[in-house]
Amino acid sequence: MQAIKFINHASVLISDDSSALLTDPWYEGSILNDGWNLLYKNREEDIIEVLKNTSHIWISHEHPDHFSVIFFNKYRDLINAKKIKILFQKTKDRRVFNFLKTKGFDIEEVKDGLSYKINDNFIIQIERFGFYDSALIITIDNKKIINLNDCIIEDKKVLDKFAKKYGPADLLLTQFSYAAWKGGKDNNTWRLKAASEKIDRINEQAESLACKNIIPFASFSYFSNKENFYMNEGANSPIEVKDKLESRKDNNFNVIIMRPLESHNLNKLFQNEESLNFWKDIYNNINNLPKTEYKKIDFDELQSNSEKYQRNIFSKNSKTFMYFLSLIPVLNIFQSLNIYLYDMDTVVEFSIFKGIKKSEQKNYHVEMHSNSLNFIFNNEFGYDTLTANGNFETDRIGFSKLTKSLSIGSLNTLGYKFSLSLLFNPSIYLFFLYMLTKVSKNLENPYD
């Protein structure tokens, strides 16, 4: 029997009589610098039972709600004892591959677009999107399942090309709400717009893929920090998504909401009312869920970690080339950034070339907690984390300066460096300019 079992968030178990593929296991733990938590936490005994029936684990990308280090550390012995094979896309930096290989896991890289055989009747392919995300295409007997997790496909031509290559789909799994900063506390209009656009995108995906069934997933988390809790206000609930998609004219697909550990025969997918009630209760109670709260970092620690951050950046990038780029006015990159640390009631000035110092300036480009800035200094992926958890406030100009000053670590994690070779591969910088333009438009015209 071909079956699907929903485990949590972006994790499902797809199985037939001889194999079972588990996707993106995140079942516990606060992530994104204490910015996100799961709406439901799985019991350990339930995960052990799932793993006993798993032959392969697929990880879509490195973000912690898809690649949970806690999970792999906690269940390493069981995964290895069961000889479960880990599958991951082939990447330039090989960070995930090397991490898991060092931990003793049996991990294999799957090349983009090529078929990988789970068994004779269970074939998968992956398709990369952006710098790090990947979609999963599963053919299991006569069924086609497409897992888009949170792949961003905004260009209709790109979506139609993907659909022509891999569609039609019997089942689509896709993210159902926004998952990043959307303009700060006073920009609820943008959050509502982003939530509505997410539903439009699901509808567009289903139409292009001639989809029969949709399981919305990969958004069963909440913004869990005292600083970002307001962002839950505009987020989609799965019930809203189901109602709005099914109310549209000419839609010929079913939307199925599943609760944790619910299992369905792939030939008999249906909506269980208990699952709707399960999530209704959780979303009705979201304002009572626990919040994390940051502790203040003293300035001496910030200064010390700022120096480590500089050394790390210049060990991987050309300081001379970066300085040359900073002198080009049209780029406006690697400029000094004024940050108001509201827990310290202090403005600091940071420059990748000069480090951090307290400032007498009254004006600033961005405000955040000292913990958030410290996290950026301590982690290459810190800027990505900040934009995902939304624990900051800024405007259009400030966001541009923030990105052009502190996103270099995120590029380094992907295997890209600022050196003369960048002159022959400008697509990286052009991509960031494109993303900045999108954000700037919403910050400048929040009521469009």
C-alpha positions in Angstrom: 0.0 0.0 0.0 1.2 3.5 -0.8 0.7 5.8 2.1 1.4 9.3 3.5 1.8 10.0 7.2 2.0 13.6 8.4 4.5 13.9 11.3 4.9 17.7 11.8 5.6 21.0 10.1 7.4 20.0 6.8 7.8 16.4 7.7 5.9 13.5 6.1 6.5 9.8 5.7 5.9 8.5 2.2 5.9 4.7 2.0 5.1 1.6 0.1 5.3 -2.0 1.2 9.1 -2.1 1.1 10.5 1.5 1.7 9.6 4.7 3.5 11.0 8.2 2.9 10.9 10.7 5.8 11.2 14.4 4.9 12.6 17.4 6.8 12.4 16.1 10.4 12.0 19.0 12.9 10.0 17.8 16.0 11.3 19.9 18.9 13.5 22.8 19.9 13.4 26.6 19.5 15.1 27.7 16.3 16.3 30.9 14.5 17.8 32.3 17.7 14.8 31.6 19.8 12.5 33.1 17.1 10.4 30.2 16.1 8.8 27.2 17.8 6.5 24.4 16.7 2.8 24.7 17.3 2.9 21.0 18.3 5.8 19.1 19.8 6.0 15.3 19.0 6.5 12.8 21.7 9.8 11.0 21.7 8.2 7.5 21.6 6.2 8.5 18.5 9.3 9.6 16.7 11.1 6.4 17.6 8.2 4.4 16.1 8.4 6.5 12.9 12.1 5.9 12.6 11.7 2.2 13.0 9.6 2.3 9.8 11.9 4.6 7.9 14.4 3.6 5.2 15.5 7.0 3.9 15.5 10.6 5.2 15.4 13.6 2.7 16.5 17.1 3.7 15.3 19.9 1.4 17.7 22.6 2.6 19.8 23.8 5.5 17.3 26.0 7.3 16.7 24.7 10.8 13.0 24.0 10.4 14.0 21.5 7.7 17.5 20.4 8.9 17.3 20.0 12.7 20.6 19.4 14.3 18.8 18.5 17.5 17.0 15.6 15.7 20.1 14.1 14.2 22.1 14.4 17.5 19.3 12.9 19.5 18.4 9.9 17.2 21.8 9.3 15.7 22.2 5.8 17.2 18.8 4.7 16.1 19.2 6.1 12.6 22.5 4.3 12.2 21.3 1.1 13.8 18.4 1.0 11.3 20.8 1.8 8.5 18.6 4.7 7.4 20.2 6.6 4.4 20.2 10.4 4.4 19.6 12.1 1.1 20.6 15.7 0.4 21.2 17.9 -2.7 24.7 18.3 -4.0 25.8 21.8 -2.9 28.8 24.0 -3.5 29.7 24.3 0.2 28.8 20.7 1.2 28.2 21.9 4.8 25.3 19.6 5.6 26.9 16.7 3.9 30.2 17.1 5.7 28.5 17.7 9.1 26.4 14.5 8.8 29.3 12.5 7.4 31.5 13.5 10.3 28.7 12.4 12.7 28.9 8.9 11.1 25.6 9.0 9.2 25.2 7.2 5.8 24.5 10.2 3.6 24.4 10.5 -0.2 24.2 13.5 -2.4 21.5 13.5 -5.0 22.3 15.5 -8.2 19.8 18.1 -9.4 17.3 16.7 -11.9 18.6 13.1 -11.9 16.5 10.1 -10.9 17.3 8.3 -7.6 15.8 4.9 -7.0 14.4 4.2 -3.5 13.2 0.9 -4.9 12.0 -0.2 -8.3 8.6 1.4 -7.9 9.7 4.4 -5.8 11.7 7.0 -7.7 12.6 10.5 -6.6 14.1 13.6 -8.2 15.1 16.9 -6.8 15.0 20.4 -8.4 17.0 23.2 -6.9 15.5 26.7 -6.4 17.4 29.8 -5.5 20.6 29.5 -3.6 19.7 26.6 -1.3 16.2 25.3 -1.5 15.1 22.2 -3.4 11.8 20.6 -4.4 11.2 16.8 -4.2 9.4 14.9 -7.0 8.3 11.4 -6.0 6.9 8.8 -8.3 5.6 5.9 -6.3 3.9 3.2 -8.4 1.4 5.2 -10.5 1.3 8.2 -8.2 3.2 11.5 -8.6 3.8 13.6 -5.4 5.5 17.0 -5.6 6.9 18.5 -2.4 7.6 22.2 -2.9 8.2 22.8 0.9 9.0 26.5 0.9 10.5 26.9 -2.6 9.9 30.4 -3.9 8.6 30.2 -7.5 7.2 33.6 -8.2 7.8 33.7 -12.0 4.9 32.0 -13.8 7.2 31.0 -16.7 9.5 29.2 -14.2 6.5 27.4 -12.6 5.1 26.4 -16.0 8.5 25.0 -17.1 8.7 23.0 -13.8 5.2 21.8 -14.3 5.9 20.7 -17.9 8.9 18.8 -16.7 7.4 17.1 -13.6 3.6 17.4 -13.7 0.8 16.6 -13.6 0.7 15.9 -9.8 -1.6 13.7 -7.9 -0.6 15.4 -4.7 1.1 18.7 -3.9 2.7 19.5 -0.6 3.5 23.2 -0.1 4.1 26.0 2.5 0.9 27.8 3.4 2.0 31.0 5.3 4.8 33.6 5.3 8.0 32.8 7.1 10.1 36.0 7.4 10.1 39.6 8.5 7.3 41.6 6.8 8.0 45.2 7.6 7.8 45.6 11.4 5.1 46.1 13.9 3.3 49.0 12.1 3.1 47.2 8.7 0.3 44.8 9.3 -1.0 45.6 5.8 2.1 43.9 4.3 1.7 40.8 6.5 -1.9 40.5 5.4 -0.8 41.0 1.8 1.9 38.4 2.1 -0.5 35.9 3.6 -3.0 36.4 0.8 -0.3 36.1 -1.8 0.7 32.8 -0.3 -2.8 31.5 -1.0 -2.7 32.9 -4.5 0.7 31.1 -5.1 -0.7 27.8 -3.9 -3.6 28.2 -6.3 -1.2 29.0 -9.1 1.0 26.0 -8.3 -2.0 23.6 -8.2 -3.3 24.9 -11.6 0.1 24.7 -13.3 0.6 21.2 -12.0 -2.9 20.1 -12.8 -3.0 19.0 -9.2 -5.7 16.7 -7.7 -5.0 17.1 -4.0 -3.1 19.6 -1.9 -1.7 19.1 1.6 -0.7 22.5 3.0 2.3 22.1 5.4 5.7 23.6 6.3 4.0 26.5 8.3 3.0 24.7 11.5 5.2 27.0 13.6 4.8 30.3 15.3 6.8 33.4 15.9 7.7 32.7 19.5 9.9 35.6 20.7 8.7 38.5 22.8 10.1 40.7 20.0 8.4 39.0 17.0 5.2 37.6 18.5 3.1 40.3 16.8 3.9 38.6 13.4 1.5 35.8 14.2 -1.4 38.2 13.8 -1.5 38.2 10.0 -0.3 34.6 9.4 -2.5 32.1 7.6 -4.0 29.2 9.5 -4.4 25.9 7.6 -8.2 26.2 8.0 -8.3 29.6 6.4 -6.2 28.4 3.5 -8.5 25.4 2.9 -11.6 27.6 3.0 -10.2 30.2 0.7 -8.8 27.8 -1.8 -11.9 25.6 -2.0 -14.2 28.7 -2.3 -12.6 29.8 -5.5 -14.5 29.0 -8.7 -13.3 26.3 -11.1 -10.9 24.7 -8.6 -10.8 21.0 -9.2 -8.6 19.9 -6.3 -9.1 18.8 -2.8 -7.4 20.5 0.2 -6.5 18.1 3.0 -5.4 19.3 6.4 -3.6 16.6 8.4 -2.8 16.4 12.1 0.4 14.8 13.5 0.7 11.1 13.0 -2.4 10.9 10.8 -1.9 8.4 7.9 -3.7 8.1 4.6 -3.8 5.6 1.7 -2.5 7.6 -1.3 -5.5 6.3 -3.2 -8.0 7.4 -0.6 -7.1 10.9 0.5 -9.9 12.6 2.5 -10.5 15.3 5.0 -10.8 14.1 8.6 -12.9 16.5 10.7 -10.9 15.6 13.8 -7.8 17.1 12.1 -9.6 20.4 11.4 -10.7 20.6 15.1 -7.2 19.7 16.2 -5.7 22.7 14.5 -8.6 25.0 15.2 -8.0 24.5 18.9 -4.3 25.2 18.6 -4.7 28.4 16.5 -7.4 29.7 18.8 -5.0 29.4 21.6 -1.9 30.8 19.8 -1.8 34.0 22.0 -1.3 31.9 25.1 1.6 30.0 23.7 5.0 30.5 25.5 7.3 33.4 24.5 11.1 33.4 24.6 12.9 36.5 25.9 16.4 37.7 25.2 19.0 38.6 27.8 21.1 41.7 27.3 24.6 41.3 26.0 27.1 43.8 27.5 29.1 46.0 25.2 32.5 44.5 25.9 31.2 41.1 24.7 29.7 42.6 21.6 33.0 44.3 20.9 35.0 41.1 21.3 32.6 39.1 19.1 32.6 41.9 16.5 36.4 41.5 16.2 36.0 37.7 15.8 33.3 38.4 13.1 35.7 40.6 11.2 38.5 38.1 11.4 36.2 35.4 10.1 34.9 37.5 7.2 38.4 38.5 6.1 39.7 35.0 6.3 37.2 34.0 3.6 36.9 37.2 1.6 39.4 39.7 0.1 39.5 42.7 2.4 41.1 44.8 -0.4 38.4 43.8 -2.9 35.6 44.5 -0.4 37.1 47.9 0.4 37.3 48.7 -3.4 33.6 47.8 -3.7 32.7 50.0 -0.8 34.2 53.0 -2.7 31.7 52.6 -5.6 28.8 54.9 -4.9 26.2 53.1 -7.0 26.8 49.9 -5.0 26.6 51.5 -1.6 27.9 48.3 -0.1 29.9 47.7 3.2 29.1 51.1 4.5 28.9 52.0 8.2 25.7 51.0 9.9 24.1 52.8 12.9 22.1 50.4 15.1 20.0 51.3 18.1 20.2 48.6 20.7 17.0 49.3 22.5 17.7 47.0 25.5 20.9 49.1 26.1 19.3 52.4 25.0 22.5 52.9 23.0 23.3 53.6 19.3 26.3 51.8 18.0 28.2 52.2 14.8 29.4 49.1 13.0 31.8 48.9 10.0 33.2 45.7 8.6 36.5 47.5 8.3 36.6 49.4 11.7 34.5 47.2 13.9 31.9 48.5 16.5 31.9 51.5 18.7 29.3 53.5 20.7 28.0 56.5 18.9 26.6 59.9 19.9 24.3 59.8 16.9 20.6 60.3 17.5 19.7 58.9 14.1 20.1 55.2 13.2 19.3 52.8 10.4 17.9 49.8 12.3 16.9 48.9 15.8 17.3 45.5 17.5 18.1 43.8 20.7 21.8 43.4 21.6 21.3 39.6 21.5 20.3 39.7 17.8 23.5 41.7 16.9 25.6 39.3 19.0 24.0 36.3 17.2 25.1 37.8 13.8 28.6 38.3 15.0 28.8 34.7 16.3 27.2 33.0 13.3 27.8 33.3 9.5 24.1 32.6 8.9 23.1 35.3 11.5 21.7 37.7 8.9 19.5 35.1 7.4 18.3 34.2 10.9 17.5 37.8 11.7 15.4 38.3 8.5 13.5 35.0 9.2 12.7 35.7 12.9 12.0 39.4 12.2 13.5 40.6 15.5 14.3 44.1 14.3 12.7 47.4 13.1 13.8 49.5 10.1 12.6 51.3 7.0 13.4 50.9 3.3 16.8 52.7 3.4 17.8 51.0 6.7 16.9 47.5 5.3 19.1 48.1 2.3 22.0 49.2 4.4 21.5 46.3 6.8 21.6 43.8 4.0 24.5 45.3 2.2 26.5 45.5 5.4 25.8 42.1 7.1 24.6 39.6 4.6 28.1 38.7 3.5 28.3 35.8 6.0 25.2 34.3 4.5 26.8 34.2 1.1 29.9 32.6 2.6 27.8 29.8 4.1 26.7 29.0 0.5 30.3 28.8 -0.7 30.4 32.2 -2.4 33.2 34.7 -1.6 33.9 38.4 -2.3 37.0 38.3 -4.4 38.1 39.2 -7.9 36.2 36.1 -9.2 32.9 37.9 -8.3 33.6 40.1 -11.3 33.0 37.0 -13.5 29.9 35.9 -11.6 27.8 39.0 -10.8 24.6 37.0 -10.6 25.0 36.6 -6.9 25.0 40.4 -6.3 22.2 40.9 -8.8 20.1 38.4 -7.0 20.5 40.4 -3.7 19.6 43.6 -5.5 16.4 41.9 -6.8 15.4 40.8 -3.3 16.2 44.3 -1.9 14.0 45.9 -4.6 11.1 43.6 -3.6 11.4 44.4 0.1 11.9 48.1 -0.6 8.7 48.3 -2.6 6.6 46.9 0.2 8.3 49.2 2.8 7.8 52.2 0.6 4.2 51.4 -0.5 2.8 49.3 2.3 -0.8 50.0 1.3 -0.5 49.0 -2.4 
